[in-house]
Amino acid sequence: MDEVPEATTSKPQTKPTDGKRSKRDLCCDTRLINILRNSVRDNADEDGWANMGACGALIKRQYPDFDARTYGYPTFTKLYEATELFDIDKRKSGSARLLDVYVRDKRN
């Protein structure tokens, strides 16, 4: 008897092919979003802006095994940007070649 190939149906991908989690996947991860928002809240100035380096350091102190690469992003900045829940501001520092990155929760 001839084998009939199974019909294949293409399902929409829920994750990008490069290993990065989609915005939807990231935003559905309440633990992740709480970690990111709490780090901003705990480091924010009176205008709600927090230095990205300070946020990353706080997260690493509180969750030593946390790694943005687990979510498919090489840096905290890229991870924050991917959620689209935060404003990102790259400011010139003392050196013209370096930028200081600040983050703010869009809810505020």
C-alpha positions in Angstrom: 0.0 0.0 0.0 1.3 3.4 -0.9 2.0 5.7 2.0 0.1 9.0 1.8 2.1 11.9 3.2 0.5 13.5 6.1 -1.1 16.9 5.4 0.9 19.6 7.0 -0.7 22.7 8.3 1.5 25.7 9.0 0.9 27.2 12.4 1.9 30.8 13.0 5.1 31.0 14.9 4.7 32.4 18.4 8.4 33.1 18.8 10.8 34.8 16.3 13.1 32.4 14.6 16.2 34.0 16.1 15.4 32.9 19.6 14.1 36.2 20.8 10.8 36.0 22.7 8.1 38.2 21.1 6.7 41.2 22.8 3.5 39.2 23.6 5.5 36.4 25.2 7.6 38.9 27.3 4.5 40.8 28.4 2.7 37.7 29.4 5.6 36.8 31.7 4.4 38.6 34.9 7.5 37.6 36.9 9.8 39.2 34.3 7.7 42.4 34.0 7.6 42.7 37.8 11.4 42.3 38.0 11.9 45.0 35.3 9.3 47.4 36.7 10.5 47.0 40.3 14.1 47.7 39.3 13.1 51.0 37.6 10.9 52.0 40.5 13.6 51.4 43.0 16.2 53.4 41.0 14.0 56.2 39.6 14.6 59.9 40.2 11.8 62.3 40.8 10.9 62.3 37.1 10.7 58.5 36.9 13.9 58.0 35.0 16.4 55.3 36.2 19.9 54.6 35.0 19.9 51.3 33.1 23.2 50.2 34.6 21.7 50.7 38.1 18.6 48.7 37.1 20.7 45.9 35.7 22.9 45.8 38.8 19.9 45.6 41.1 18.4 42.8 39.1 21.6 40.8 39.2 21.9 41.4 43.0 18.4 40.3 43.7 18.3 37.5 41.0 21.9 36.3 40.5 20.8 33.7 37.8 18.8 36.3 35.8 20.2 36.8 32.3 18.6 38.8 29.5 20.0 36.3 27.0 17.5 33.7 28.4 14.8 35.8 26.8 16.8 36.1 23.5 18.2 39.6 24.1 21.9 40.3 24.5 21.5 43.2 27.0 19.1 44.6 29.5 18.5 47.6 27.3 17.3 45.4 24.4 15.1 43.4 26.8 13.5 46.5 28.2 13.0 47.9 24.6 11.4 44.6 23.4 8.6 44.8 26.0 7.5 48.2 24.7 6.4 49.0 28.3 9.3 51.4 29.0 10.6 54.7 27.6 14.3 54.5 26.8 16.5 57.6 26.7 20.1 57.5 25.5 22.0 60.6 26.7 25.4 61.8 25.9 27.8 61.5 28.8 31.1 63.3 29.3 32.6 61.5 26.4 31.1 62.1 23.0 31.4 58.4 22.1 29.6 57.1 25.2 25.9 57.2 26.0 24.2 56.8 29.3 21.0 54.8 29.0 17.9 55.7 31.1 14.6 53.9 31.4 11.2 54.9 32.6 8.0 53.0 33.0 5.4 54.2 30.5 2.6 53.9 33.1 4.1 56.9 35.0 
